Amino acid sequence: MARRLILAPVLIPLMTGLLKAVGLGTGMHNVEVASWLFAFLNLFIFTLAIWWSASLLHRAEIVRSGAEADLQKAYTELERRVSERTAELSRAVTTMQESEARARLVLDTALDAVITMDSRGMVTSWNRQAEQTFGWSRQEIIGQSLASTIIPPRYREAHERGLKHFLATQEGPVLNKRIEITALHRSGREFPLELAITPIRLGDFFIFSAFVRDISERKRAEEAVRRTEDLYRRAITAANAVPYLSDYATSSYAFIGEGIQPLTGYSASEMTPQLWEELSRETIMRGEAKGLSAAEAVHRARSGQIKRWQSDCVITTRDGQRRWVADSSKCSDTTADASASRRSDPVASPRASRARTNTSVMLR
């Protein structure tokens, strides 16, 4: 606005002076009137220009004040939104941190070792159970190659080859299933473990989550069971005993030892409970079943009234020989349900030169 008034002090006197000169030249008025008119016009035009400029300035001030008010309102609204967004982000960060802390707590208290690896084969996560299982602390193992730390040397090439194959095809024979492999402890000893690997896609990249369980104790227990079973079989063989599993619900033998053939002359595939009853000529019950018939003893065992019994019976073999057989049975529930089946584990010893042993009899 001030720029518009810069030429006013020049133009206004020039115009009024021109009017004065024209008036004097034409004789319209004398010098005194011309001077008065010149002064009046200058004052009037200057006053009008100043009023017009003031009006424009006033309107501009109103617009500026409104703009400042709108700007202040927008700034206040922006501050409010920024404050709310900051609070939301703060809550989100806090929630994420709490979630990460919970996830870390869950992983650290897991009974299985939990390991994550990136697509380069580097360890990115390692829980406490993994520390105990492999002997490496989290600080030591993070960023290290999984293959060079916990995989035995003879398997490392296959591991790296399998990783490259998966990244190229998204397929892997050991993924998404439980397998048993051998791992390497920090001390250098190898031990068996159960492993389940799951690939997880994050954008354009993959990470691999592994749940690992040391099964050394289980393997030792399985070996102990195997040895015990082997010793038991040897003992049964040395004692000329015949183990069997009888299911009274189906009136069949679920299992019967091959020693039944030299004992009775009938093969294991031929022998049935019905045939055994036909071969039995005389049965004497002892123990808790003393004085009972064989059928009554079985009935009471099925109802849980008796737990143990022994019996002596005379059988007629296929070739017509008569042979004494001793039978000792122990009954126990096979389920928590009182109405469920019961199982007997009898052990028979021979009278004369042969024997029959019930290792597990099912009563229903």
CORCOR-V366563 format. One record per backbone hydrogen bond with DSSP energy under -1.0 kcal/mol. CO is the residue of the C=O (numbers start at 1). NH is the residue of the N-H. E is the energy in kcal/mol with one decimal. If there is no record, write none. Layout:
# CORCOR-V366563
CO	NH	E
CO	NH	E
This chain:
# CORCOR-V366563
7	11	-3.1
8	12	-2.4
10	14	-1.5
11	15	-2.6
12	16	-2.7
13	17	-2.5
14	18	-1.9
15	19	-2.2
16	20	-2.2
17	21	-2.4
18	22	-2.5
19	23	-2.4
20	24	-2.5
21	25	-2.6
22	26	-1.9
23	28	-1.9
30	34	-2.3
31	35	-2.5
32	36	-2.4
33	37	-3.1
34	38	-2.5
35	39	-2.3
36	40	-2.7
37	41	-3.0
38	42	-2.0
39	43	-2.4
40	44	-3.1
41	45	-3.0
42	46	-2.6
43	47	-2.5
44	48	-3.0
45	49	-2.8
46	50	-2.5
47	51	-2.9
48	52	-2.8
49	53	-2.5
50	54	-2.6
51	55	-2.6
52	56	-2.4
53	57	-2.7
54	58	-2.7
55	59	-2.7
56	60	-2.6
57	61	-2.4
58	62	-2.4
59	63	-2.7
60	64	-3.0
61	65	-3.1
62	66	-2.7
63	67	-2.9
64	68	-2.9
65	69	-2.5
66	70	-2.9
67	71	-2.9
68	72	-2.9
69	73	-2.6
70	74	-3.2
71	75	-2.9
72	76	-2.7
73	77	-2.9
74	78	-2.8
75	79	-2.8
76	80	-2.4
77	81	-2.9
78	82	-3.1
79	83	-2.7
80	84	-2.8
81	85	-3.3
82	86	-2.8
83	87	-2.4
84	88	-2.7
85	89	-3.1
86	90	-2.6
87	91	-2.8
88	92	-3.0
89	93	-3.0
90	94	-2.7
91	95	-3.2
92	96	-2.9
93	97	-2.8
94	98	-2.8
95	99	-2.9
96	100	-2.9
97	101	-2.4
98	102	-2.7
99	103	-3.0
100	104	-2.8
101	105	-2.5
102	106	-3.0
103	107	-2.7
104	108	-2.9
105	109	-1.6
113	212	-3.3
114	127	-1.6
115	210	-3.4
116	124	-2.8
116	125	-1.4
117	208	-2.9
118	121	-1.9
121	146	-2.7
122	118	-2.4
123	143	-2.9
125	116	-1.6
127	131	-1.6
128	132	-2.2
129	133	-2.5
130	134	-2.6
131	135	-2.0
134	186	-2.5
137	141	-2.0
138	142	-2.2
141	144	-2.5
144	123	-2.7
146	149	-1.1
146	150	-2.1
150	184	-2.8
152	155	-2.2
155	159	-2.1
156	160	-2.5
157	161	-2.3
158	162	-2.5
159	163	-2.2
160	164	-2.1
161	165	-2.1
162	166	-2.2
163	167	-2.3
164	168	-1.5
165	169	-2.1
166	170	-4.1
179	195	-3.2
181	193	-2.6
183	191	-1.8
185	188	-2.0
189	185	-3.1
191	183	-2.9
192	215	-1.6
193	181	-2.2
194	213	-2.3
195	179	-2.6
196	211	-2.4
197	176	-3.6
198	209	-2.8
200	207	-2.7
202	205	-1.9
205	202	-3.3
207	200	-3.2
208	117	-2.2
209	198	-2.9
210	115	-2.6
211	196	-1.7
212	113	-2.8
213	194	-3.0
215	219	-2.8
216	220	-2.5
217	221	-2.6
218	222	-3.0
219	223	-2.5
220	224	-2.4
221	225	-2.9
222	226	-2.8
223	227	-2.6
224	228	-2.7
225	229	-3.2
226	230	-2.4
227	231	-2.9
228	232	-2.9
229	233	-3.0
230	234	-2.4
231	235	-2.8
232	236	-3.1
233	237	-2.6
234	238	-2.9
235	239	-2.2
236	241	-2.9
237	240	-1.2
240	355	-1.2
242	357	-2.1
243	257	-3.3
244	360	-2.2
245	254	-2.3
245	255	-1.6
246	362	-3.4
247	252	-2.0
252	247	-3.0
255	245	-3.8
257	260	-1.7
258	261	-1.5
259	263	-1.3
260	264	-2.6
261	265	-2.8
264	318	-2.9
267	271	-1.8
272	276	-2.4
273	277	-2.2
274	278	-1.8
275	279	-2.0
276	280	-1.7
279	316	-1.7
282	314	-2.4
284	312	-2.4
286	289	-1.3
286	310	-1.5
287	290	-1.6
289	292	-2.4
293	297	-2.5
294	298	-2.1
295	299	-2.1
296	300	-2.5
297	301	-2.2
298	302	-2.3
299	303	-1.5
300	305	-2.3
307	331	-4.1
309	329	-3.4
310	286	-3.9
311	327	-3.2
312	284	-3.6
313	325	-2.7
314	281	-3.7
314	282	-1.1
315	323	-2.5
317	320	-2.0
321	317	-3.0
323	315	-2.8
324	351	-1.1
325	313	-2.5
327	311	-3.0
328	347	-2.2
329	309	-1.7
330	345	-3.1
332	343	-3.8
337	340	-1.7
341	334	-2.0
342	363	-3.1
343	332	-3.0
344	361	-4.7
349	326	-1.5
361	344	-3.4
362	248	-2.4
363	342	-2.4
